[in-house]
Every structure is written in C-alpha cells, then in structure tokens.
Amino acid sequence: MTSSLNLIPFAIMCAGWIVPVLRFWVQVFRGGADPGLPWFLAGCAACVAVWWLPVSYYRARGFERSGRLYELLGVRWFRNFVPDGDLANRWRRRREPAFRMIRNRVDANAFAARYIDSERSHFVLLLAGLATCAYAWRIGWDGWAWYLFAATIAVHLYPMLLQRYTRARIARLA
C-alpha cells in the first residue's frame, strides 16, 4: 500500500513540473524563439555536468549537522509529502507495526548512498529548471518564468534540502 501512496508525489511532479517544462520547450521551438541548438545542447551539458561532483560535496557540513537550518526552511514539514515520507511511513506502520525504513547501520549506509544519487538527479533537474526559467524570462515569457521557478523550487530544491537534512541526521546517529 505504501508504494501506491508513493505514486501521488510522483504524479504531482510530472503534472506540475515535467509536463510544463516540456510544453514550454515545445512552444519555444515551434514559436521561433529557440536559443539555437548549440546553445540548447551546451545548457543541457552544463546541467548534466553536476552529476560528476565529487562525493565530498555530499558530505554533511558542520552547519548542517544540527538540522536547524533545514527545519527553519520547512524541510520537516515537506518530508510528510514525499515518497517514503512521514505520512506514507505512518500509513504503512499501521498495517505493519514492525516496519522501519532503517533498521541497522547497513540499512543506514545504503539509505545514505541512495539519497546521494537522488540528490544528484534533483540537482541536474534543478539546474535545467532554472535555465528554463532564465530563458523564459529572457524572451519575455514572464508567466512561464514565474511558474517554472516556483515549480522547480518545490520539485527539486526542497527534495535536495530534504536529502541533505536526512543524511545529516543519519550521520549524527551513526
């Protein structure tokens, strides 16, 4: 049942961010406002380059370890609504009282590694979303720019912050 609940945030992400970004770029290329293929491909390459950041980038910094910054930014509240978030886990624990996402140190390490991959993916898409916002702004499509900016922050920046918050919590417990 938890996996069914996890589909809801993914559906919201698709409807609220992926579909509008794709629709924006289709309208850009059809409407003659395209940036030119070399610029478009260079922008895509710049976004994907984040994938090769060193592992040290993903280590929790001193200011992150307490989690207070993330809590002030609303990350704990946001954690309720993500896949395998607090609401989904509470629902599953009602059905399976012994259920735990992390049962031991091995699980904690695997979980942290999975979150690094997830943060990388969100970082790539965050940059792609921000580049799309900037281009929308540049060509005067302000409504698109504002919508895509808000959606990009909600769908990619907050998940990145949550992943950093969670890894800091795991490091603190380990």
Buried (B, 14 or more C-beta within 10 A) or exposed (E): EBEEBBEEBEEEBEEBBBEBBEEBBEEBEEEEBBBEEEEBEEBBEEBEEBEEEEEEEBEBEEEBEEBEBBEEBEBBEBBEBBBBBBBBBEEBEEEEEEEEEBEEEEEBEEBBEEBBEBBBBBBBBBBBBBBBBBBBBEBEBEEBBEBBBEBBBBBBBBBBBBBBBBBBBBBEEE
